[in-house]
Amino acid sequence: MAINSELIEILRCPKCKSKVELKPDKSGLKCTNPECRLVYPIKDDIPVMLIEEAKEE
């Protein structure tokens, strides 16, 4: 089961409040703000939108 595109549209980066987009390999949601550059992981088809769990790309 993939993440719903409507869900991705309403999700925002918890750190800077910018939009997020699905990474090409579908492993996470990447913040679109070039200054933030955090990637939030997707575990069991659920995005983990916690700053502590994000990695900088």
C-alpha positions as CSV (number, residue, x, y, z in Angstrom):
1,M,0.0,0.0,0.0
2,A,1.5,3.3,-1.0
3,I,1.1,6.7,0.7
4,N,-1.9,8.6,-0.5
5,S,-1.0,11.6,-2.7
6,E,-3.7,13.7,-0.9
7,L,-2.0,13.0,2.4
8,I,1.3,14.2,1.0
9,E,-0.4,17.4,-0.1
10,I,-1.5,18.3,3.4
11,L,1.6,17.2,5.3
12,R,4.2,19.9,6.2
13,C,7.7,19.7,7.6
14,P,7.4,20.0,11.4
15,K,10.6,22.0,11.6
16,C,10.1,24.8,9.0
17,K,6.4,24.2,7.9
18,S,7.4,23.8,4.2
19,K,5.8,21.2,1.9
20,V,7.2,17.7,1.7
21,E,7.5,15.5,-1.4
22,L,8.0,11.7,-1.8
23,K,11.5,10.7,-2.5
24,P,11.9,8.8,-5.9
25,D,12.8,5.6,-4.1
26,K,9.7,6.0,-1.8
27,S,11.8,5.6,1.3
28,G,10.8,9.0,2.9
29,L,9.3,12.4,2.6
30,K,11.8,15.2,1.8
31,C,11.3,18.8,2.9
32,T,11.2,21.1,-0.2
33,N,12.9,24.0,1.7
34,P,16.5,24.0,0.5
35,E,17.7,25.4,3.8
36,C,16.0,22.6,5.8
37,R,16.7,19.5,3.7
38,L,15.3,17.0,6.3
39,V,14.0,13.6,5.1
40,Y,11.3,11.9,7.2
41,P,11.3,8.1,7.0
42,I,8.3,6.0,6.0
43,K,7.9,2.9,8.1
44,D,5.2,0.3,7.2
45,D,3.6,2.8,4.8
46,I,3.3,5.4,7.6
47,P,5.3,8.7,7.4
48,V,7.2,9.4,10.7
49,M,7.0,13.1,10.9
50,L,9.2,13.6,14.0
51,I,12.2,15.9,13.8
52,E,14.2,13.5,15.9
53,E,13.6,10.7,13.4
54,A,14.5,12.8,10.3
55,K,17.9,12.8,8.6
56,E,19.5,15.6,6.7
57,E,20.0,15.0,3.1
